């Protein structure tokens, strides 16, 4: 069975890697080289459920200090004052 894009109906996909930012209650985990499938028709990005579950698992393991992240990145913050 051929899978179709939920948005444009295309059956053509490209395998790529991207950065994924997981966030939960003001805490973040940036995951480089996350595998994704991108619809060749409209550019919609699809993540594998197993990949997202592993990212979530690692996030909570890091929060509980059961695992260590590879590195830390400082994120600048600025509020919109409009």
Secondary structure, 3 states (H helix, E strand, C coil): CCCCCCCCCCCCEEEEEEEEEEEECCEEEEEEEEEEEEECCCCCEECCHHHHHHHHHHHHHHHCCCCCCCCCCCCCCCCCCC
